[in-house]
């Protein structure tokens, strides 16, 4: 660990038990910060960035501390290895600091507020000075991803305004900070409540409304909070980075509140797409004590090339929607036999999560075959492996339709009537006058011919109508298929579902024939490659 001498502004490196007591700085980076090289070579230009370093050092000396750590200059960011080590160690460094100075560069106490001691109004709940509290809460420091660990990890945190006037400690401001961050105030007093007792879902909720400049950092800034180390791969994207983080968490934790998230997507994998999906999961608690009392156990999860793998009772259905009970509940429900339940749509041994917007409490089932991933020890051998994969676009849209039908938003009869009507109107519009295809739109089609433009038009409608009829059969049968047979040819579902979706969307606006043309300008989908 490289520390800066608060008196000489010289660097020294320390290892493990040799690290002395030190102060640490938490702040938002400005447009121009002082680098490691500039401090080492004594070439740092004067300005706000240098004054910030000097003021931090002066505060450390005033508290009897000789050393400080500042992320802008104590890491040589020219070295990717050093940067990776620092990010993986940063939570620990903040945790082991003697004191953390938080500099809020966008908040300043006025001379009047300082002279009259109005800052103490921030310590009350609700604050007796609402205008001052509002200004304080608008500091962007509370919205950044990296400042989350800087708020939670240190034993002592002291806040300062833009001119380094002391505002108060984390404990003094705990109720106001809790109101700003939506983090329970008990986590700000480590003597009363250990952060390690919080569920994974609760910790994830801390970051649900935060942002980072680089998208991957939204996952990397949470490494320390979950005691995870992993390589940093800038360029992999936010989704892949967050997926990797969750996989690492799975490897060391049996807390299934990791799966207690919600989103508006009709289908998903088992892992959350981003921390924002945990916005409503701050009150989730684990229920291991109840499980152990009932003699139940939780299966281990593993990530495979198909998806997240875990065993379920062999008696559960191989088709349709099944419930999966998690070993967690809403804290308000206590530790009674109540679990949070997610739902999977299963096809043989592969599944996707559906109805992702729901995370409802349900009583633990008493019968083994209803238990989802719960299983009695006596039945341990009667299981099969299930793979929950990340759905592709077609599967997502397919499940969107099914969820609408199952949820009553779209009804079988109405959808079938609208689709058939629009096909009929569309064909009559494109082929005015007597036309076998327009008349026989119920599935009896004229075989396509060749030669004339009218025959080519008929062949086009023949194929399109056959595909749409087959698409409706696929949707209403409730049996997902990768490929279907249409006119003795194989077509992928991706050829079928988009036209059906466009028909549904058109039916919501008006029944005019033009709406069909606007909704679906391409009447003949491309055949999938063999």
HELIX and SHEET records of a PDB file:
HELIX    1   1 UNK A   16  UNK A   18  5                                   3    
HELIX    2   2 UNK A   36  UNK A   40  1                                   5    
HELIX    3   3 UNK A   48  UNK A   62  1                                  15    
HELIX    4   4 UNK A   80  UNK A   96  1                                  17    
HELIX    5   5 UNK A  111  UNK A  115  1                                   5    
HELIX    6   6 UNK A  118  UNK A  123  5                                   6    
HELIX    7   7 UNK A  130  UNK A  137  1                                   8    
HELIX    8   8 UNK A  140  UNK A  143  5                                   4    
HELIX    9   9 UNK A  147  UNK A  152  1                                   6    
HELIX   10  10 UNK A  174  UNK A  181  1                                   8    
HELIX   11  11 UNK A  185  UNK A  188  5                                   4    
HELIX   12  12 UNK A  195  UNK A  197  5                                   3    
HELIX   13  13 UNK A  200  UNK A  206  1                                   7    
HELIX   14  14 UNK A  217  UNK A  220  1                                   4    
HELIX   15  15 UNK A  224  UNK A  226  5                                   3    
HELIX   16  16 UNK A  238  UNK A  252  1                                  15    
HELIX   17  17 UNK A  256  UNK A  259  5                                   4    
HELIX   18  18 UNK A  275  UNK A  278  5                                   4    
HELIX   19  19 UNK A  288  UNK A  293  1                                   6    
HELIX   20  20 UNK A  331  UNK A  333  5                                   3    
HELIX   21  21 UNK A  368  UNK A  370  5                                   3    
HELIX   22  22 UNK A  377  UNK A  379  5                                   3    
HELIX   23  23 UNK A  393  UNK A  406  1                                  14    
HELIX   24  24 UNK A  412  UNK A  430  1                                  19    
HELIX   25  25 UNK A  436  UNK A  439  1                                   4    
HELIX   26  26 UNK A  453  UNK A  477  1                                  25    
HELIX   27  27 UNK A  493  UNK A  509  1                                  17    
HELIX   28  28 UNK A  513  UNK A  519  1                                   7    
SHEET    1   A 7 UNK A  11  UNK A  13  0                                        
SHEET    2   A 7 UNK A   2  UNK A   5 -1                                        
SHEET    3   A 7 UNK A  67  UNK A  69 -1                                        
SHEET    4   A 7 UNK A  22  UNK A  26  1                                        
SHEET    5   A 7 UNK A  99  UNK A 103  1                                        
SHEET    6   A 7 UNK A 157  UNK A 160  1                                        
SHEET    7   A 7 UNK A 166  UNK A 169 -1                                        
SHEET    1   B 4 UNK A 267  UNK A 268  0                                        
SHEET    2   B 4 UNK A 350  UNK A 354 -1                                        
SHEET    3   B 4 UNK A 338  UNK A 347 -1                                        
SHEET    4   B 4 UNK A 319  UNK A 325 -1                                        
SHEET    1   C 5 UNK A 267  UNK A 268  0                                        
SHEET    2   C 5 UNK A 350  UNK A 354 -1                                        
SHEET    3   C 5 UNK A 383  UNK A 388  1                                        
SHEET    4   C 5 UNK A 308  UNK A 313 -1                                        
SHEET    5   C 5 UNK A 302  UNK A 303 -1                                        
SHEET    1   D 4 UNK A 267  UNK A 268  0                                        
SHEET    2   D 4 UNK A 350  UNK A 354 -1                                        
SHEET    3   D 4 UNK A 338  UNK A 347 -1                                        
SHEET    4   D 4 UNK A 360  UNK A 363 -1                                        
SHEET    1   E 2 UNK A 284  UNK A 286  0                                        
SHEET    2   E 2 UNK A 328  UNK A 330 -1                                        
SHEET    1   F 2 UNK A 296  UNK A 297  0                                        
SHEET    2   F 2 UNK A 375  UNK A 376 -1                                        
SHEET    1   G 2 UNK A 483  UNK A 486  0                                        
SHEET    2   G 2 UNK A 489  UNK A 492 -1                                        
END                                                                             
